[in-house]
Every structure is written in structure tokens, then in C-alpha cells.
Amino acid sequence: MDDCSDKNTSETLSSIKNVNVIRHETNLGYVKAVNSAIDHINGKFVLLLNNDAELLPGTLSYLVDTMNGQLNAGVVGSKLIYPDGRLQEAGGIILSDGRASLVGRDHDRNYPAYNYLREVDYCSGAALLVRTEIFKRLGGLDERYSPAYYDDVDLAFSVRSLGYKVYYQPNAVVLHHEGASHGTDIKKGVKKYQEINRKKFYNKWKSQLKYYPKELRGGVRDTNTVKPRIIMVDATLPRPDHDAGSYRCSQLIGLFLKFGYHITFIPDNREHAQPYLNNLQQLGVEVLYGHWPIVELIGEYSDQVKLLWISRRQVALNHSSLLYELSPGTPWIYDTVDLHFLRELREAEITDDSRKKIMAQMNKDVELNLIKHASATVVVSAEEKNLLESEVENAKIHVIGIAHEVKKKQLSFTQRSDILFVGNFLHPPNVDAMLWCCEEIWPIIKKELPEVKLIVAGANPPEELLNKHCADINVRGWVENLQELHDKCRVFFAPLRYGAGVKGKIGESLARGLPVVTTPIGVEGLGLTDGQDVLIGENAADLARQVIELYTNESLWNRLSEEGQLKVHEGSGIRQMEHALKSLLSDVGLI
């Protein structure tokens, strides 16, 4: 829509292919010019784009993807930056008298608070995506704001009145030459309508505005977030395609979001690895990464924090005191992920290492002390809950395991071949399991099943395991699509000699219908029964025999496959996890 621009602009527009240009011979002003285009709009979305705004690469795709991904979205706005790179806007805030304030103006555009998808009061109309259905239903922009200003704020309020939401998308970046059209002096020209239209806006929406704040909180972190906030801290960003702990962490995040909490996530190593950082931010999670100090980042909203959730022993030692000091009186949860001292004690017994035994006992004292001081402690199995209740008097211990979704099997017994192990090799029990397998168990299996291969999948395989790679032992490292391996392999083998917690790899395999051979350590916390839904062996010879039997016995394979999926469906679903989390939140007084 060319609202009577100069001759050069008109000639340039007419030379561009695949663009339908509608030109006004007299200037109607922004609001009326936009509305004059309504009858010409046929697309699913309308992009309101000022003539002093430049879309950076990928911006339009991010806006459209957000609209498609958030089915309740009516409007999606962009991150606006000045030509020199400073942040101009990360969404907008409205106060009870109708005043508008831009979030993050003149601040660092990379600051964590401005880089996650979130609901906002409004976004400036300089670059705004709107659902066409909603835009036409509203009759376009309200012409009481003609020629310009407050039309975008009014649009946001109107969209919400229809039951839709307004989102800010930080990945949609727009270079905005602010004032190029109307200048910056609010006392003359079109710019003077900024104050005139504020009063019109207030009169129209005053019944809703009384629920908005009277003043800004102050500081660069002013945002529209009014949801109760949870601070979650873990060793790293969750990488659900790398390890079970991350997979479980991602599920917890999803449940907290479902419950209506705003999440601030702190990776202990302050990493910002992609795509994991962006994955969280696009869920609406604020991630405190990089060099910014935690005290500064949290200090301005500490009164909003309702819960501290800290995972793993060392992370709790690093952060529990500081976070509690920043938000005193807030309940804090110690999520063990697995009982570290239990795993370490078992490793010391396997290796018969006296030094490891001493260190494990010292670490046990540390971990039990954390449990004593936490408002509640989370473990992943009933066995660990029973152990802690015998060690720590009056401790609040809750079991929240890993949820697995049962998948339909793609291939039958006869269509499958080979044996699979999956595990992240930064976790020492996985390294020990595979080295033990290669050195003592695999030679027995190969003697009976010479055509079979062992496929070893998992991130960070150590050199000593890579040296085992050969024609019969395929050490693949990290695999992006584990579903394919679960579908084509015949047996999942997890010869774990020590460890703690619940083994996500086993639950995942069972959920996908791939029967499992493992050890008593492997089935801990899963409620599995030897010979009914899993096969269990305690030494190399027993394990090898069980693998050979399962690999060659079709009727046994079919029975274990069906019973394993049934077990997962009954005891390890997302509903069970949701119920357990609600019970914990009730126990600490949040629901």
C-alpha cells in the first residue's frame, strides 16, 4: 500500500516482480491507508510493516512459524533494533493510565530477558504479524487513532478481547529507523498524536486498564510477566537427545509451563550451545546464560520467585545458598536426578578402590546435609526414597521419574537384527558397562551368534571404547534418530554393573517395543520382573545366555515386547509424572 509516496518510490515499487502495489493519490495517513488494503488481502496472515523498517534474514519465517506454532496467537511482534545495534524494543508495557513503555530500550539486545518467546501487552506496529481472519473481523485498525499512534496498542487489546494472545518473538529481528517517517518531536506533526491518542485509548479501555500497574518496576528488566516464577538450575542446558537426565528435565519444564509458571533456567556452566538454548527460549523459558551475573539478573524480580528447583549435588552446592539469599523464604527443591553417593559407593565396591570408598562416604554426608536443608527432595525411584527416609529423619521425599510414550512397533522379530546399547559416555557407568561387555560378555555371545553385531550409540565415547570398534562392534557415537535403531535392532542390552536412579535408556527401549536384557542395577526403580517383561543377569555368563535366548526365541521376544510396553504404559506415563509433581507442589504449599 503506497500512501502517496514520492515519484522515485512509486517507480521502484512498480519494477518489483510479484508485488501488487496499490497507490493513493492523496495521503490518507497510516491507519486509514492500512485499512484501505483489507479488501485486497487474501493470505492467511497480514504483515504490518512500516516503510522505515528492514527485516533481517529469517524474520518473516520466525513470525509465521510462531503464529503457526501458537494456535492461540492473534498477533506476533518483532525485536526492534536501531541501526547501531542497540535494542529499541522487546515488546511493550502498558500502565493503568494508558502510557506505553518499550521493554529494554537502549539496552543490550543479547540480554537474556529480551531473548525468549513470551506474551506481551503489545508490540509496535513497525513490524507486526496478524491473523487475517482476526484483522478482518476487527475491521482493521480503529480509525479513531488516525492518522497514527496507539493503533498498534489498541489492536493488541482488541485481539485479546476476542480470546487471542499477543506474543513477542525475539528471533524476528527488525532494523527500525525510528522517526524516519514522522520525526521524534512529540509536539508537532503526526508525532503529536502520540499523546492525543493515548487519551482516546484510555477512555476506550479504562475498565481493563485498572488492572495494569501504575508505574514501572524500574530497571532494564521491566517485562509484562505476571505469572509466578520458578528458578530452575541444572548442570547444563537440557539436551534431551543426549541423556536421560536432560530428557526428564525437559519434561519437568513442560509440566511447569502447563501449570502456568514462568521459568527462569540457569545452566551451571552458563553455556549457550545451540540449538538447546533456542529450544528453551522458544518454549517461553528465560535462560540466564553467558557472562551476566546471576545477582543482577535475578535481583529485580526476586519477589516474584515462588520456587527454587536445583538439580544434582554439585549444582546445589554451587547455588542453593546464593539463590536462597536472593529470594529468602522461598521453598527450594533438591532434585537428586540420581543419588550421587549411591552410585559412587557402588562404583567403589565394583572397583574395590579404598580411596573411592572414602570419597563416596564423604559425598554421602554432603548430599544428606543438602536433603536436610531442602524444603523437599526429589528422587526417581521408590528404592531411593526408602533409602533416604531411613537416613534422614522427617525428610520430605518425592518420587518423580521419567515419562515414556509407548510407540507402535514398526518391524517384527524376523525383520530385525543386531544388539543395541545406548548411553551418554560422560556418565561413567555407561563406559564401564560397555568395556565389560566388549571384554567378557561379547566373546560368549559371538561364539553362539557369529553373524550378530553390537551397535553402541551415545555421545562422547572415550578413546578406550573407540579402540573396540571393529566389524562386530559398531561404536557410532551420538545418533540423531534413535527411533530408527530401536526399530531395526532385535535386543537392547544394558550390562550396567553400578549406577543409581532410573535408567531412561531401558524405559525408552521398552516403550518402543524393543525387549531388554540387563542387570539388577538396570531395572532398579522400574518395577520390572525377570522373565515377565525383562530378562536379568548378574554375571557375564548369565547375561550372555539371556541375550542369546532372547535373540533366538521369537515367542519369548514377542511376549517380552508386549509386556514391556504394557508396563511402561501403566507406570511411566506423563500423567503419572504430572500427578507426582502436583503432589510435590502441594507439599511445599504452592497448590
C-alpha positions, 0 to 999 in steps of 0.5 A: 500500500503506497500512501502517496509516496514520492515519484522515485518510490512509486517507480521502484515499487512498480519494477518489483516482480510479484508485488501488487502495489496499490497507490493513493493519490492523496495521503490518507495517513497510516491507519486509514491507508492500512485499512484501505488494503483489507479488501485486497488481502487474501493470505492467511496472515497480514504483515504490518510493516512500516516503510522505515523498517528492514527485516533481517534474514529469517524474520518473516519465517520466525513470525509465521512459524510462531503464529503457526506454532501458537494456535492461540496467537492473534498477533506476533511482534518483532525485536526492534533494533536501531541501526547501531545495534542497540535494542529499541524494543522487546515488546511493550508495557502498558500502565493503568493510565494508558502510557506505553513503555518499550521493554529494554530500550537502549539496552543490550539486545543479547540480554537474556530477558529480551531473548525468549518467546513470551506474551506481551501487552503489545508490540509496535506496529513497525513490524507486526504479524496478524491473523487475517481472519482476526484483522478482518473481523476487527475491521482493521485498525480503529480509525479513531487513532488516525492518522497514527499512534496507539493503533498498534496498542489498541489492536493488541487489546482488541485481539485479546478481547476476542480470546487471542494472545499477543506474543513477542518473538525475539528471533524476528529481528527488525532494523527500525529507523525510528522517526524516519517517517514522522520525526521524534518531536512529540509536539508537532506533526503526526508525532503529536498524536502520540499523546492525543491518542493515548487519551482516546485509548484510555477512555476506550479501555479504562475498565481493563486498564485498572488492572495494569500497574501504575508505574514501572518496576524500574530497571532494564528488566521491566517485562509484562510477566505476571505469572509466578516464577520458578528458578530452575538450575541444572548442570547444563542446558537440557539436551534431551537427545543426549541423556536421560537426565536432560530428557526428564528435565525437559519434561519437568519444564513442560509440566511447569509451563502447563501449570502456568509458571514462568521459568527462569533456567540457569545452566551451571556452566552458563553455556549457550550451545545451540540449538538447546538454548533456542529450544528453551527460549522458544518454549517461553523459558528465560535462560540466564546464560553467558557472562551476566551475573546471576545477582543482577539478573535475578535481583529485580524480580526476586519477589516474584520467585515462588520456587527454587528447583536445583538439580544434582549435588554439585549444582546445589552446592554451587547455588542453593545458598546464593539463590536462597539469599536472593529470594529468602523464604522461598521453598527450594527443591533438591532434585537428586536426578540420581543419588550421587553417593549411591552410585559412587559407593557402588562404583567403589565396591565394583572397583574395590578402590579404598580411596573411592570408598572414602570419597563416596562416604564423604559425598554421602554426608554432603548430599544428606546435609543438602536433603536436610536443608531442602524444603523437599527432595526429589528422587526417581525411584521408590528404592531411593526414597526408602533409602533416604527416609531411613537416613534422614529423619522427617525428610520430605521425599518425592518420587518423580521419574521419567515419562515414556510414550509407548510407540507402535512397533514398526518391524517384527522379530524376523525383520530385525537384527543386531544388539543395541546399547545406548548411553551418554559416555560422560556418565561413567557407568555407561563406559564401564558397562560397555568395556565389560561387555566388549571384554567378557560378555561379547566373546560368549555371545559371538561364539553362539551368534557369529553373524550378530553385531553390537551397535553402541550409540551415545555421545562422547565415547572415550578413546578406550571404547573407540579402540573396540570398534571393529566389524562386530562392534559398531561404536557410532557415537551420538545418533540423531534418530534413535527411533530408527535403531530401536526399530531395526535392532532385535535386543537392547542390552544394558550390562550396567554393573553400578549406577543409581536412579532410573535408567531412561535408556531401558524405559525408552527401549521398552516403550518402543517395543524393543525387549531388554536384557540387563542387570539388577542395577538396570531395572532398579526403580522400574518395577520390572520382573525377570522373565515377565517383561525383562530378562536379568543377569548378574554375571557375564555368563548369565547375561550372555545366555539371556541375550542369546535366548532372547535373540533366538526365541521369537515367542519369548521376544514377542511376549517380552515386547508386549509386556514391556510396553504394557508396563511402561504404559501403566507406570511411566506415563506423563500423567503419572509424572504430572500427578507426582509433581502436583503432589510435590507442589502441594507439599511445599504449599504452592497448590 
